[in-house]
Amino acid sequence: MMYRMDECPVRIGLRIEDEFRLDAGAIIGGARLLGDRNPLHNDPDAAARTHFGSLIACGPHAAGLHACMLPTYVTGLGFGVVGVDFTIRYLRPVLPDVDHTMWWTVDDTEVRGRNWQVSWSGGVEANGARCIGATGLILILGP
């Protein structure tokens, strides 16, 4: 069965947002879970001696929080979803105890057989400065 674009559960221009704040424990825990042994993510004393002045979240941890917004949003609409492609640009560090805003905007939608292919662009920012820039391509699975 083929679906029509007007049946797609998202529209071009839709923007979704969420927020996160990581403390030192969350940064260390995320790095350990991912197997990242970089002292910038695991050793508060060593990280304090760097030009960052503190721990910073490892890139895949922060990018993963951001990327997971898409399946969380789509499954909340009652549809399955599969990630196809993501690009991530790390622009600034994700610091502890700072409020971060993350967002995605739908750039394009296309019917792909029984599914909809959706292109997104997004980012993560704190205090008006972008920390992560990203694009994502997902398949929203038809019912």
PyMOL commands that set and color helices and strands:
alter all, ss='L'
color gray80, all
select helices_A, chain A and resi 5-7+24-34+39-42+44-48+59-67+69-76
alter helices_A, ss='H'
color red, helices_A
select strands_A, chain A and resi 15-20+80-90+100-112+115-126+129-141
alter strands_A, ss='S'
color yellow, strands_A
deselect
rebuild
show_as cartoon
